[in-house]
Amino acid sequence: MIEVTDFQKIGVGLAGFGIAFLFLGVLLLFDAGLLALGNILFLSGLAFVIGFQRTLSFFFQRHKWKATTFFFVGMFVVLAGWPVVGMIVELYGMFLLFSGFLPVAVNFLRRVPVIGTFLNLPFISMMVTWIAGDSNSMV
C-alpha cells in the first residue's frame, strides 16, 4: 500500500479548496478575488502533493511551453481584472496541460459504478470519447 505523507494530505486539501474557490468564483459571475485565490490554492496544493521539483518539471517541460504560457497568462489576466477572458485563456492552458491525462481519467471514471453507467450511455459515450481523444476505448 502506498503511504500518504502529511504534506500530501495537506496538498489534497489545498487543491480541493482551490477547485472549490474556482467553482465558486465562476458561480458568482467571475469574481476575480475568488478566482485568484482558487488559482493560488490549486497550484500550492499541486506542489504539496507531487513535490515542488516535480511541479516545476511538469509545467516547464519543453513540449508544454505553450500550455504553461496560456495557463499562467490566464492567471495574470484574472489578477489584472479581466476574469472572464483570463479564465478562458487559463482553461485552454489547463486543457493542453492535462490532455494527456484525460483518457486515463475517462477510462477510470467509466469503471466507477454510477458515473460509469452514465458515461456509457450512447450519446454521452461518443461525446466523452471525442473530448478525451481516446481512440482505443470500447465505445
Contacts in CASP RR format, 6 or more apart in sequence:
PFRMAT RR
TARGET T0000
AUTHOR 0000-0000-0000
METHOD contacts of the structure
MODEL  1
MIEVTDFQKIGVGLAGFGIAFLFLGVLLLFDAGLLALGNILFLSGLAFVI
GFQRTLSFFFQRHKWKATTFFFVGMFVVLAGWPVVGMIVELYGMFLLFSG
FLPVAVNFLRRVPVIGTFLNLPFISMMVTWIAGDSNSMV
7 48 0 8 1.000
7 49 0 8 1.000
7 51 0 8 1.000
8 48 0 8 1.000
8 49 0 8 1.000
10 45 0 8 1.000
10 48 0 8 1.000
11 44 0 8 1.000
11 45 0 8 1.000
11 46 0 8 1.000
11 47 0 8 1.000
11 48 0 8 1.000
11 49 0 8 1.000
12 45 0 8 1.000
12 49 0 8 1.000
13 45 0 8 1.000
14 41 0 8 1.000
14 42 0 8 1.000
14 44 0 8 1.000
14 45 0 8 1.000
14 48 0 8 1.000
15 41 0 8 1.000
15 42 0 8 1.000
15 45 0 8 1.000
15 46 0 8 1.000
15 48 0 8 1.000
15 49 0 8 1.000
16 41 0 8 1.000
16 42 0 8 1.000
16 45 0 8 1.000
17 38 0 8 1.000
17 41 0 8 1.000
18 37 0 8 1.000
18 38 0 8 1.000
18 39 0 8 1.000
18 40 0 8 1.000
18 41 0 8 1.000
18 42 0 8 1.000
18 45 0 8 1.000
19 38 0 8 1.000
19 42 0 8 1.000
20 38 0 8 1.000
21 34 0 8 1.000
21 35 0 8 1.000
21 37 0 8 1.000
21 38 0 8 1.000
21 41 0 8 1.000
22 34 0 8 1.000
22 35 0 8 1.000
22 38 0 8 1.000
22 39 0 8 1.000
22 42 0 8 1.000
24 31 0 8 1.000
24 34 0 8 1.000
25 31 0 8 1.000
25 33 0 8 1.000
25 34 0 8 1.000
25 35 0 8 1.000
26 35 0 8 1.000
26 87 0 8 1.000
28 34 0 8 1.000
30 83 0 8 1.000
30 84 0 8 1.000
30 87 0 8 1.000
31 83 0 8 1.000
32 78 0 8 1.000
32 79 0 8 1.000
32 81 0 8 1.000
32 83 0 8 1.000
35 78 0 8 1.000
35 83 0 8 1.000
35 87 0 8 1.000
36 75 0 8 1.000
36 78 0 8 1.000
36 79 0 8 1.000
39 75 0 8 1.000
39 78 0 8 1.000
39 90 0 8 1.000
43 55 0 8 1.000
46 55 0 8 1.000
47 55 0 8 1.000
50 58 0 8 1.000
58 64 0 8 1.000
58 97 0 8 1.000
59 68 0 8 1.000
59 71 0 8 1.000
59 97 0 8 1.000
60 68 0 8 1.000
64 96 0 8 1.000
64 97 0 8 1.000
66 96 0 8 1.000
67 93 0 8 1.000
67 94 0 8 1.000
67 96 0 8 1.000
67 97 0 8 1.000
68 93 0 8 1.000
68 97 0 8 1.000
70 89 0 8 1.000
70 90 0 8 1.000
70 92 0 8 1.000
70 93 0 8 1.000
70 96 0 8 1.000
71 90 0 8 1.000
71 93 0 8 1.000
71 94 0 8 1.000
71 96 0 8 1.000
71 97 0 8 1.000
73 86 0 8 1.000
73 89 0 8 1.000
74 85 0 8 1.000
74 86 0 8 1.000
74 87 0 8 1.000
74 89 0 8 1.000
74 90 0 8 1.000
74 93 0 8 1.000
75 86 0 8 1.000
75 90 0 8 1.000
77 85 0 8 1.000
77 86 0 8 1.000
77 89 0 8 1.000
77 90 0 8 1.000
78 86 0 8 1.000
78 87 0 8 1.000
78 90 0 8 1.000
102 131 0 8 1.000
102 132 0 8 1.000
102 133 0 8 1.000
102 134 0 8 1.000
103 132 0 8 1.000
103 133 0 8 1.000
103 134 0 8 1.000
103 137 0 8 1.000
105 132 0 8 1.000
106 119 0 8 1.000
106 128 0 8 1.000
106 129 0 8 1.000
106 131 0 8 1.000
106 132 0 8 1.000
106 134 0 8 1.000
106 137 0 8 1.000
107 134 0 8 1.000
107 137 0 8 1.000
109 115 0 8 1.000
109 116 0 8 1.000
109 119 0 8 1.000
110 116 0 8 1.000
110 119 0 8 1.000
110 120 0 8 1.000
110 137 0 8 1.000
118 124 0 8 1.000
119 125 0 8 1.000
119 128 0 8 1.000
125 139 0 8 1.000
126 139 0 8 1.000
129 137 0 8 1.000
129 139 0 8 1.000
END
